[in-house]
Amino acid sequence: MSDGFRRLGDQTRGAGWSHEEYLAAVLSREVSEREASGAATRIKAVRFPAHKDLEEFNFDHQPSADRSDPL
């Protein structure tokens, strides 16, 4: 939170945001950063051999997988 609150404050001050709107934006950013950091930490902790994305998935090895719905 300490990285961006001053920059966000400068931006919101210029836009005329209320203190409540500013605080909500700062806290929302903090929650997003914590979620991203937690996910990265958990992925690192399981020690997968390599990072893979769905774009890299080879559908030839699993022909029954639905290409249109990745989830």
The 8 nearest C-alpha neighbors of each residue, nearest first, counted from 0:
[[1, 29, 2, 3, 4, 25, 28, 26],
 [0, 2, 3, 4, 5, 29, 25, 6],
 [3, 1, 0, 4, 5, 6, 7, 29],
 [2, 4, 6, 5, 1, 7, 0, 25],
 [3, 5, 7, 6, 1, 8, 0, 2],
 [6, 4, 8, 7, 3, 9, 2, 1],
 [7, 5, 9, 8, 3, 4, 10, 2],
 [6, 8, 4, 10, 5, 9, 3, 11],
 [9, 7, 5, 11, 6, 10, 12, 4],
 [8, 10, 6, 12, 7, 11, 5, 13],
 [11, 9, 7, 13, 8, 12, 6, 14],
 [10, 12, 14, 8, 16, 13, 9, 7],
 [13, 11, 15, 9, 14, 10, 8, 16],
 [12, 14, 11, 10, 15, 9, 16, 8],
 [13, 15, 11, 12, 16, 10, 9, 17],
 [16, 14, 12, 13, 11, 17, 10, 18],
 [17, 15, 11, 14, 20, 12, 21, 18],
 [18, 16, 20, 19, 21, 15, 11, 12],
 [17, 19, 21, 20, 22, 16, 23, 12],
 [18, 20, 22, 17, 21, 23, 16, 24],
 [21, 19, 23, 17, 22, 18, 16, 24],
 [20, 22, 18, 24, 19, 23, 25, 17],
 [23, 21, 19, 25, 24, 20, 18, 26],
 [22, 24, 20, 26, 21, 25, 27, 19],
 [25, 23, 27, 21, 22, 26, 28, 20],
 [26, 24, 22, 28, 27, 23, 21, 29],
 [27, 25, 29, 23, 28, 24, 22, 30],
 [26, 28, 24, 30, 29, 25, 23, 31],
 [27, 29, 31, 25, 26, 30, 24, 32],
 [30, 28, 26, 32, 27, 31, 0, 33],
 [29, 31, 33, 27, 32, 28, 34, 26],
 [32, 30, 28, 34, 29, 33, 35, 27],
 [31, 33, 29, 35, 34, 30, 36, 28],
 [34, 32, 36, 30, 35, 31, 37, 29],
 [35, 33, 37, 31, 32, 36, 38, 30],
 [36, 34, 32, 38, 33, 37, 31, 39],
 [35, 37, 33, 39, 38, 34, 32, 40],
 [38, 36, 40, 34, 39, 35, 33, 41],
 [37, 39, 41, 35, 40, 36, 34, 42],
 [38, 40, 36, 42, 37, 41, 43, 35],
 [41, 39, 37, 43, 38, 42, 44, 36],
 [40, 42, 44, 38, 43, 39, 37, 45],
 [43, 41, 39, 44, 40, 45, 38, 46],
 [42, 44, 40, 41, 46, 45, 39, 47],
 [45, 43, 41, 46, 42, 40, 47, 39],
 [44, 46, 42, 43, 47, 41, 40, 48],
 [47, 45, 44, 43, 48, 42, 49, 41],
 [46, 48, 49, 45, 50, 43, 42, 44],
 [47, 49, 46, 50, 45, 51, 43, 42],
 [50, 48, 47, 51, 46, 52, 43, 42],
 [49, 51, 52, 47, 48, 42, 43, 46],
 [52, 50, 49, 55, 53, 56, 54, 47],
 [53, 51, 54, 55, 50, 56, 49, 57],
 [52, 54, 56, 55, 51, 69, 57, 66],
 [53, 55, 52, 56, 51, 57, 69, 58],
 [54, 56, 53, 52, 57, 51, 58, 50],
 [57, 55, 53, 54, 58, 52, 51, 60],
 [56, 58, 59, 60, 55, 61, 54, 53],
 [57, 59, 61, 60, 62, 56, 64, 66],
 [60, 58, 57, 62, 61, 56, 63, 64],
 [59, 61, 58, 57, 62, 56, 63, 64],
 [62, 60, 58, 59, 63, 64, 57, 65],
 [61, 63, 64, 59, 58, 60, 65, 57],
 [62, 64, 61, 65, 58, 66, 60, 59],
 [65, 63, 62, 61, 66, 58, 69, 68],
 [64, 66, 67, 68, 63, 69, 62, 58],
 [67, 65, 68, 64, 69, 58, 63, 62],
 [66, 68, 65, 69, 64, 70, 58, 53],
 [67, 69, 70, 66, 65, 64, 53, 63],
 [70, 68, 67, 66, 65, 53, 64, 54],
 [69, 68, 65, 67, 66, 53, 64, 52]]
